[in-house]
Amino acid sequence: MTQTLQNEKKYNIWIWILSIAIPVVVAILFSVNLHDLGYNVKPLSFLPPIYASINGLTAVLLVLAVRAIKKGNQPLHERLIKICIACSIAFLAMYVAYHMTSIETKFGGEGAIRYVYFFILITHILLSIIIIPFVLVTFVRGISGSYQRHKKLARITYPMWLYVAVTGVIVYLMISPYYVH
């Protein structure tokens, strides 16, 4: 086995642990409301526009990262991808914190727009779970120097991750009129 494959293999267990643990922990924390547990916390109602902006920033940075690698600028590509991962982590932390301190916001749109909203929301949620191992494996292949395998998987990972980032902004814009402050 080559050194590159050995480097990748040592990360695989962590990739799968994180790929399972993150959605499970988020689902558990999403169902916890600190008010219901008797804590007197103020709703973090300022967070949704911030985490939606982080999603938008992630989308822009992903496009810039692809442009950087197509121009042969590997160091910039790697830095931008690391920032995208950090943005995704920050988004997730703020998203969970908001939902742990706030009442659930119901989408109030009616008619066809309601179906559009729920289609976008459901695909966004499902892909945000599916994308975790794709991002992690693609990243590990890149930093391990397995560039051909990285590139092959990145062709799948990039559009999924971009879709999740862009639809995160769209979901926010569609539901924001219904937030209770």
C-alpha positions as CSV (number, residue, x, y, z in Angstrom):
1,M,0.0,0.0,0.0
2,T,1.4,3.4,-0.9
3,Q,2.1,6.0,1.7
4,T,-0.7,8.2,0.3
5,L,-3.3,5.5,0.7
6,Q,-2.0,4.7,4.2
7,N,-2.4,8.4,5.1
8,E,-5.9,8.4,3.8
9,K,-6.8,5.1,5.6
10,K,-5.8,6.5,9.0
11,Y,-8.4,9.2,8.6
12,N,-11.3,7.0,7.4
13,I,-12.4,5.9,10.9
14,W,-12.7,9.6,12.0
15,I,-14.5,10.5,8.8
16,W,-17.1,7.9,9.4
17,I,-17.4,8.7,13.1
18,L,-17.9,12.4,12.3
19,S,-20.3,11.6,9.4
20,I,-22.6,9.7,11.8
21,A,-22.0,11.7,15.0
22,I,-22.6,15.2,13.5
23,P,-26.1,14.6,12.2
24,V,-27.1,12.6,15.3
25,V,-25.8,15.2,17.7
26,V,-27.4,18.0,15.7
27,A,-30.7,16.1,15.7
28,I,-30.6,15.6,19.4
29,L,-29.6,19.3,20.1
30,F,-32.2,20.5,17.6
31,S,-34.9,18.8,19.7
32,V,-33.6,20.5,22.9
33,N,-35.1,23.8,23.8
34,L,-33.5,25.5,26.7
35,H,-36.7,27.3,27.6
36,D,-38.5,24.0,27.9
37,L,-35.8,22.8,30.3
38,G,-36.4,25.8,32.6
39,Y,-33.5,28.0,31.5
40,N,-34.2,31.7,31.2
41,V,-32.2,32.4,28.0
42,K,-32.9,35.1,25.5
43,P,-33.6,33.8,22.0
44,L,-30.5,34.2,19.7
45,S,-32.8,35.9,17.1
46,F,-29.8,37.8,15.6
47,L,-28.2,34.6,14.4
48,P,-30.3,33.5,11.3
49,P,-29.1,36.4,9.0
50,I,-25.5,35.7,10.2
51,Y,-25.6,32.0,9.5
52,A,-27.4,32.6,6.2
53,S,-24.6,35.0,5.3
54,I,-22.0,32.4,6.2
55,N,-23.8,30.0,3.9
56,G,-23.6,32.6,1.1
57,L,-19.9,33.3,1.9
58,T,-19.3,29.5,1.7
59,A,-20.9,29.4,-1.7
60,V,-18.7,32.3,-3.0
61,L,-15.5,30.8,-1.5
62,L,-16.3,27.4,-3.1
63,V,-16.6,28.9,-6.5
64,L,-13.3,30.9,-5.9
65,A,-11.6,27.7,-4.7
66,V,-12.5,25.9,-7.9
67,R,-11.3,28.8,-10.0
68,A,-8.0,28.9,-8.0
69,I,-7.3,25.2,-8.7
70,K,-8.2,25.6,-12.4
71,K,-5.6,28.3,-12.6
72,G,-3.1,26.1,-10.9
73,N,-3.0,27.9,-7.5
74,Q,-3.1,24.9,-5.2
75,P,-2.1,26.9,-2.0
76,L,-5.0,29.3,-2.5
77,H,-7.4,26.5,-3.3
78,E,-6.4,24.6,-0.1
79,R,-6.8,27.8,2.1
80,L,-10.2,28.6,0.6
81,I,-11.4,25.0,1.2
82,K,-10.2,25.2,4.8
83,I,-12.1,28.4,5.2
84,C,-15.2,26.8,3.7
85,I,-15.0,24.0,6.2
86,A,-14.5,26.5,9.1
87,C,-17.6,28.4,7.8
88,S,-19.6,25.2,7.7
89,I,-18.6,24.5,11.3
90,A,-19.5,28.0,12.4
91,F,-22.8,27.8,10.6
92,L,-23.7,24.5,12.3
93,A,-22.8,25.9,15.8
94,M,-24.9,29.0,15.3
95,Y,-27.8,27.1,13.7
96,V,-28.0,24.7,16.7
97,A,-27.6,27.6,19.2
98,Y,-30.4,29.5,17.6
99,H,-32.8,26.5,17.6
100,M,-31.9,25.7,21.2
101,T,-33.0,29.1,22.4
102,S,-35.8,30.0,20.1
103,I,-39.3,28.8,19.2
104,E,-39.8,27.0,16.0
105,T,-40.5,29.2,13.0
106,K,-43.3,27.9,10.7
107,F,-43.3,28.7,7.0
108,G,-46.4,30.8,6.3
109,G,-46.4,30.7,2.6
110,E,-49.4,29.2,0.8
111,G,-50.0,27.6,-2.5
112,A,-47.3,26.6,-4.9
113,I,-44.6,28.5,-3.0
114,R,-45.2,26.3,0.0
115,Y,-44.3,23.2,-2.1
116,V,-41.2,25.0,-3.5
117,Y,-40.1,25.9,0.0
118,F,-40.4,22.4,1.4
119,F,-38.7,20.8,-1.7
120,I,-35.8,23.2,-1.2
121,L,-35.7,22.7,2.5
122,I,-35.9,18.9,2.4
123,T,-33.2,18.6,-0.3
124,H,-31.1,21.1,1.6
125,I,-31.3,19.0,4.8
126,L,-30.7,15.7,3.2
127,L,-27.7,16.9,1.2
128,S,-26.3,18.7,4.2
129,I,-26.1,15.2,5.9
130,I,-24.9,13.4,2.8
131,I,-22.2,16.0,2.1
132,I,-20.3,15.4,5.4
133,P,-18.4,12.3,4.4
134,F,-18.0,13.6,0.8
135,V,-16.3,16.8,2.0
136,L,-14.1,15.0,4.5
137,V,-13.0,12.3,2.1
138,T,-12.4,14.8,-0.6
139,F,-10.4,17.0,1.7
140,V,-8.3,14.1,3.1
141,R,-7.5,13.0,-0.5
142,G,-6.3,16.5,-1.3
143,I,-4.1,17.0,1.7
144,S,-2.7,13.4,1.4
145,G,-1.6,14.2,-2.2
146,S,-4.0,11.7,-3.9
147,Y,-4.8,14.4,-6.4
148,Q,-6.5,12.2,-9.1
149,R,-8.7,10.5,-6.6
150,H,-9.4,13.9,-5.0
151,K,-10.3,15.5,-8.3
152,K,-12.6,12.6,-9.2
153,L,-14.6,12.9,-5.9
154,A,-14.5,16.7,-5.9
155,R,-16.6,16.6,-9.1
156,I,-19.4,15.1,-7.0
157,T,-18.7,16.9,-3.8
158,Y,-18.4,20.5,-5.2
159,P,-21.9,20.7,-6.8
160,M,-23.5,19.1,-3.7
161,W,-21.7,21.4,-1.3
162,L,-22.5,24.4,-3.4
163,Y,-26.2,23.4,-3.6
164,V,-26.3,23.1,0.2
165,A,-24.7,26.5,0.7
166,V,-26.9,28.3,-1.8
167,T,-30.1,26.6,-0.7
168,G,-29.3,27.6,2.9
169,V,-29.5,31.2,1.9
170,I,-32.7,30.6,-0.1
171,V,-34.4,28.8,2.8
172,Y,-33.5,31.7,5.1
173,L,-34.8,34.3,2.6
174,M,-38.0,32.4,2.2
175,I,-38.7,31.8,5.9
176,S,-37.3,35.1,7.3
177,P,-40.6,37.0,7.0
178,Y,-42.1,34.5,9.5
179,Y,-39.5,34.8,12.2
180,V,-40.9,35.9,15.6
181,H,-38.6,38.4,17.3
